Amino acid sequence: MDSPTQNTSLQRLQNVEKRIVRVLELAGGVMDELANPTGPRKEFINNHCREFMKMIKDIQVTLRDEIKSACEYRPFEKCDYNSRVSNEICCEKLEYMLSQLDAVKQTIDEYQASI
């Protein structure tokens, strides 16, 4: 199941997609207006171009934020696998050292008993 962060990220990307469609519609509207046989309406073109530029800026900001967020995402950041493995190795080493110390103690005890 997706986390809430992933859902909001996907929703933001879907909104970007909708804005891109709107930007293309605005560009098409300007092209149609420029091709108008009676001549382009200056106010219409200015409004569409202003909205186009604002939406492009919004899209860039949102995409930049999403890319930054994706780069910061570290799924294994809180994983304790490495520390657990290191602890297991240390335990094995300690058990080996204890067995070696027991063997040394036994050898010392045998030596003292033989004197």
C-alpha positions as a printed NumPy array, in Angstrom:
array([[  0.   ,   0.   ,   0.   ],
       [  1.283,   3.494,  -0.837],
       [  2.188,   5.883,   1.925],
       [  0.348,   9.216,   2.211],
       [  3.49 ,  11.008,   0.986],
       [  3.496,   8.939,  -2.203],
       [ -0.207,   9.644,  -2.759],
       [  0.267,  13.384,  -2.436],
       [  3.325,  13.209,  -4.68 ],
       [  1.344,  11.311,  -7.312],
       [ -1.51 ,  13.783,  -6.97 ],
       [  0.886,  16.694,  -7.462],
       [  2.3  ,  15.025, -10.578],
       [ -1.215,  14.424, -11.914],
       [ -1.97 ,  18.114, -11.36 ],
       [  1.198,  18.978, -13.283],
       [ -0.03 ,  16.785, -16.109],
       [ -3.358,  18.663, -16.146],
       [ -1.509,  21.992, -16.142],
       [  0.626,  20.854, -19.078],
       [ -2.548,  20.067, -21.018],
       [ -3.872,  23.541, -20.143],
       [ -0.578,  25.124, -21.279],
       [ -0.894,  23.347, -24.617],
       [ -4.484,  24.562, -24.929],
       [ -3.322,  28.125, -24.236],
       [ -0.58 ,  27.851, -26.859],
       [ -3.084,  26.467, -29.352],
       [ -5.481,  29.309, -28.568],
       [ -2.777,  31.885, -29.226],
       [ -1.852,  30.185, -32.505],
       [ -5.512,  30.181, -33.557],
       [ -5.801,  33.843, -32.637],
       [ -2.667,  34.719, -34.597],
       [ -4.12 ,  32.899, -37.621],
       [ -7.414,  34.789, -37.332],
       [ -8.185,  36.404, -40.718],
       [ -9.461,  39.576, -39.013],
       [ -6.201,  39.907, -37.097],
       [ -5.217,  38.924, -33.568],
       [ -6.819,  40.527, -30.549],
       [ -4.003,  41.983, -28.482],
       [ -5.781,  41.613, -25.113],
       [ -6.624,  37.962, -25.807],
       [ -3.022,  37.144, -26.724],
       [ -1.625,  39.061, -23.726],
       [ -3.926,  37.256, -21.286],
       [ -3.161,  33.837, -22.739],
       [  0.599,  34.501, -22.816],
       [  0.543,  35.767, -19.225],
       [ -1.369,  32.675, -18.072],
       [  0.955,  30.465, -20.152],
       [  4.083,  31.896, -18.496],
       [  2.583,  31.665, -15.003],
       [  1.603,  28.04 , -15.529],
       [  5.03 ,  27.162, -16.968],
       [  6.655,  28.678, -13.874],
       [  4.288,  26.725, -11.564],
       [  5.026,  23.507, -13.456],
       [  8.777,  24.072, -13.177],
       [  8.57 ,  24.749,  -9.433],
       [  6.421,  21.694,  -8.793],
       [  8.633,  19.412, -10.894],
       [ 11.771,  20.769,  -9.224],
       [ 10.24 ,  20.083,  -5.787],
       [  9.195,  16.569,  -6.803],
       [ 12.653,  15.788,  -8.192],
       [ 14.269,  17.125,  -5.026],
       [ 11.886,  15.077,  -2.903],
       [ 12.578,  11.937,  -4.935],
       [ 16.327,  12.447,  -4.56 ],
       [ 15.971,  12.792,  -0.794],
       [ 13.899,   9.6  ,  -0.521],
       [ 15.965,   6.849,   1.089],
       [ 13.87 ,   3.74 ,   1.687],
       [ 16.618,   1.932,   3.615],
       [ 17.682,   4.894,   5.71 ],
       [ 16.111,   3.517,   8.876],
       [ 17.126,  -0.058,   8.163],
       [ 19.172,  -1.608,  10.961],
       [ 20.428,  -4.569,   8.93 ],
       [ 24.083,  -3.459,   8.932],
       [ 24.158,  -2.839,  12.658],
       [ 22.41 ,  -6.16 ,  13.363],
       [ 24.924,  -8.047,  11.21 ],
       [ 27.808,  -6.249,  12.922],
       [ 26.373,  -7.171,  16.321],
       [ 26.005, -10.82 ,  15.289],
       [ 29.613, -10.911,  14.096],
       [ 30.79 ,  -9.331,  17.356],
       [ 28.828, -11.923,  19.358],
       [ 30.407, -14.743,  17.362],
       [ 33.87 , -13.271,  17.929],
       [ 33.19 , -12.949,  21.666],
       [ 31.975, -16.539,  21.893],
       [ 35.136, -17.693,  20.102],
       [ 37.332, -15.628,  22.422],
       [ 35.529, -17.064,  25.469],
       [ 36.131, -20.594,  24.23 ],
       [ 39.815, -19.795,  23.676],
       [ 40.087, -18.286,  27.164],
       [ 38.419, -21.381,  28.624],
       [ 40.993, -23.532,  26.821],
       [ 43.841, -21.391,  28.19 ],
       [ 42.367, -21.6  ,  31.711],
       [ 42.055, -25.364,  31.398],
       [ 45.685, -25.597,  30.243],
       [ 46.822, -23.468,  33.213],
       [ 44.756, -25.577,  35.621],
       [ 46.262, -28.785,  34.204],
       [ 49.75 , -27.368,  34.461],
       [ 49.22 , -26.289,  38.072],
       [ 47.748, -29.671,  38.967],
       [ 50.82 , -31.412,  37.544],
       [ 53.257, -29.401,  39.651]])
